[in-house]
Each structure stands twice: as structure tokens, then as C-alpha cells.
């Protein structure tokens, strides 16, 4: 990941410099409402695994209160709330962001009531922690709360050090490196452990949110912002262009020592699952097919009707309707080459 993030941060820094010299942006306009679509529900995240049974057995270890190993529709599986993780056997370890090109899926994860206690439990269990850098001139840490408060630039970090500011070391987010290199977030939130999000990269976050709302009926939570005061592109510049023109400077914590571009960001929800979005300046994201997270999936009560609607809207299809175990499914492609399966659940 460090190589991918380093390229990400360097490209974004160049864009910021050019944009600040040349770009003038119009005030953000109100987000247009997407046309209502038939109910679609978040169904599963599908991973490729060398040993699907072993991969499925992993998740109940860190998340014992909410994850159960099972099988579903012919797949080794984990059930977590109303959501499944499904696993397909592959001959060789699938590529992740450390070993291949970055895809639009960054990670998926759980909310936990005390993330630092969970991290301590992970270490006691011998699980692998994916550590982050706390500054450009800093060290590797487990949790975001081991870093100066907030999601901060290097300049802000230096200012805080000069004032004697210390990390809070309370709550925050951290990551596990799971089977086959899967990245799994542990983020403090709420009073109960639960699977709650898939975190995406999109070159143009507002365009992606509009796509999810228009074609999948996703909802943009009221007041969902861009993650803080860092410079952000307008949601809909005059003329209706949703493309991002300005990316914020890198901040920490970050998997790349050079920092991580976090804004403009955003997200939508399907049911109570968040499709969270961070920017990927410069585009060029690879297809998710065959990688560690092959796709994620929604369910529809009438697959034929949903497929007909999506085709009428010009959505790209990767797979037509086909048998899927004891049901049926089809596969579409969303922004930045994310593969999204639509399965039929009557």
C-alpha cells in the first residue's frame, strides 16, 4: 500500500498546487434528489481466498460478538448482522493494494464500542495489525488516536508539537491485515460491535455519490460533509459538473509516510451500511474482479425488473442474469471500475 499511497499523495500535492494558482470555484449547490428506485438491500462482500474455510474462520476471532462462520448458497461464508462475507477459492493469493494495482475498494470494517481495547485484544491474540505513520518525520502506530488530534497536515503536526500537544490515546480507528491480505477496519462508534461499512476510493467523489443514488437508490445522509476543514471541491460547480477540481493536502495518520489525501470525501448508505468514499486523484483505478475484494452485492426482489431498469439507464453490465446457487444474479460496473453484483432475494 505504501507505494500506492505515495503515488496518490504526490499526484494530489501537484494538483493542489496547480489548482490553488489557477482555479476559482463557485459556491456549492444543493445536491439534486435521485429518482426513486425499487428497494435494493446491501447483501454481501465477496472476497477471493486461497483457503475459503480458513478465511471464513478468521473473522469470528476479532469480532466474536457479531461474526459467525457459516455457509451460504454454496460458499464458505461469515454472517454478520444481515450481511454476509462470501469467499471464492482461487489458486494463488489474490492481489491487494500491497501487491498489485489499487482498486476502488480500499477496505471494509466494523464499528466497535472501544476500539483501543479491541486493538489490545487483537495484539494479545497474535493478529496482524496494519500500522500507520503518525507524521512525515514520525513513526508507525496502531491507532489514529496515537497521532496528534484530528486528521492533520504535517504543518499542523509541527505546530501542535511546538505547543506540547499530545495524542489523546482514546478511541480512534485502526486496521487488521486479514487472510490473503484483506484490510479490515476497527473504528470506534456506537455501543455495539457491528459490520457497518465498505470504504471506497473514487476519483470524483460527488460523481460517484450521484451515481449510487441515481442507479442504486442509495441515500446521502443528512449533513454528510467532506471530513473537516481541508479544502474541498464544490459538490456541483456551475454548469452541473460533479468532477473534483481541487484535492486537499495530505494528512496523517497514513499508510504512506508521505500522507494521505482525504478530501473531498463523502458517502452514501444502503440500508444501514455505509459506502464511504475517499478521493483518488488522477484516476486509473483497476477493476476489482479477481482482486482480494472481488465485488460487493445488493439484493433485489425482482432481478429481471432491476436489470431492465439499469439497462435503460445505460449502466454497464459485466455479467448478464445467470444462475447463482439456488437463486439468480447479474453483475454491473460502477464508478472507477467497481464490480457490483445484484442477487435475487424474493
Steps between C-alpha positions, in 0.01 A plus 500: 500500500779743571595523136140559394441757771826677422401535135157614615639769733762629255251534216251673727760746626572604142130544428454710813784731400372549147140536607574761765681711241250471217158385618210709622203304625135584527303446824367151553149444373237281660529129428227400257267226612536165326192349342351227722585144404374164621637394840851357482673365810866451588562126482867398509867573444666235282867418549740271320695263726756224465331315788137618530424292811802641685418852386142469626627361832714812555231767539328361814835531679526883502123557484357218709185691601380561146664254258417132457656250260240333281429409139268680261379400154793265452768738629707496818365803682490728803166634616514835676165660576298477178817508285723221370866476412531236228819329382594351164798266476788615279826324420738781597482782754286779350653841452440770757628859510841379620553252219310640202324806362260687725131434440203713604450284812732615777375290793191395694442507871327493832396759754599403852409658836863529616741475209818522708391212722423304185847579367656378823298178465617461140864528608448250783350258247800538271298653216688714250453875538532724195686795649493863386753784501428776750687773306732560205794489742334264745449137595260211442200474734198271541219752547399843373482617861877441525536796260451870570127577544298516181598412146786744472755631251873490567495875563226455761694214660808721538289780651345258750838363598625852564202558733557173685179337371484125555294225332176422683555122493124454535284333237583553135544256215750232409532208259558129486674323214284192457513184288646544150592858593147632556490836678241515781420813700431520873342842560346625821133580456177424683440263788506170311742313279367487143610479139414843366690608188689446179753777440552602139736709291350713225675756283192724513316432829194712420454332161522161669243596765263623233544172310424289807192708578367505145551135408500314832264713708771575757443784745739784577475550878381842609794725576757259357797723438848463367677412819623822650626845409753400232444649153237314303351517153145631465227236491358629173691782331303734278402313188421185700844339474557272799868440428752581772725792409688547827641239737606582854858466628607165649428429864598243763465226620586337172622170362735697277763696688432789261142534625152422376265722298164485680296780349262551333329193645147387564279196495158347458312226680314190386287381791729571798822420313717795404670523162766742619714686247847650496646669190749337264664786306591418144277197454636183342349263756504133401199271469411324824441166323748236609649720773468443876157668512348382174174693538223591739135418446147627540180297494185563298161332530449496122835467325354514151329833568811648661721390213257647247501834685880512527540422131254776419718737703810402302677317784784273383446126549789265570279190525145445381241321715626151584438226757657573839473194721131468580430851373600735214744789468644755257809722520533869418793741502485825693731801523874432487444138394330376817321170431157486667293184501120505508361178650137399511347454844123460489 
